[in-house]
Amino acid sequence: MGKTHDDDEVEIDLRELFYALKKRILVILAAILAGAVIAGAVTKLFITPVYSATATMLVLTKETTLSSLADLQIGSQLTKDYNILITSRTVLQDVVDELNLDMTYKELKECITVENPSDTRILSITATDKDPEMSKKIADTLAKTSADFIGDKMEVTPPKIIEEGEVPTIQTSPSTKKNVLIGALAGLVLSAGVIILLTLMDDTIKSEDDIENYLGLTTLASIPDRKDYITGKGLRNSSKTTSKKKKKRRKK
């Protein structure tokens, strides 16, 4: 009985895949370059840049004694309440009306981020907009409006605005450098994946090992491919032999 071959068993030669990728390295490099260029062009031409401005407030208690431990604890607890009140519907709607913004308070809320650094009584209000000057106006107006609202409704000392926003000069997003890197990586993965897939699907027989793997047969002998007779050296040697024979015939 001959050696049986299991068609369901697939053996992947990592060395073969490596050489397949190495052989097509120029294709992979071209795909990487194309991915980077396309990602950069899309970022520059089709994505609107967004700018951010940040205003900061300090949470105070009625006593405003910064050295009191109880005052510090109360202030830290209040920041959690203030965080919610700053993005409340009433406050956001007042900002929309004051600045005549072409958006609803819900849309404005999506553009606002309120942060409280750990173990501090500082509140940072960040506003994002496609207009850098408008982002500053939104952040400053929201800080002032929310401070007045908190002091009036909660009957506490309103937060103190310690720093207004600055007009941003650098866009927050999109990041052209980041997108170019992602595009280049996508080109690499896509091209390498296609090459590996084509290599795995290629079931043509190229060596004795392929005969044994695909057909389950043992190779007894092989005939070398003498390409030198077709190109170059073989032709020159055969032509020299023919010319020598002709010379011998003439002498006879």
Helices and strands as residue ranges (DSSP letters): H 14-23, H 25-46, E 51-58, H 69-86, H 89-99, H 105-109, E 112-115, E 122-129, H 132-153, E 160-163, H 176-201, H 208-215, G 227-229, H 233-251
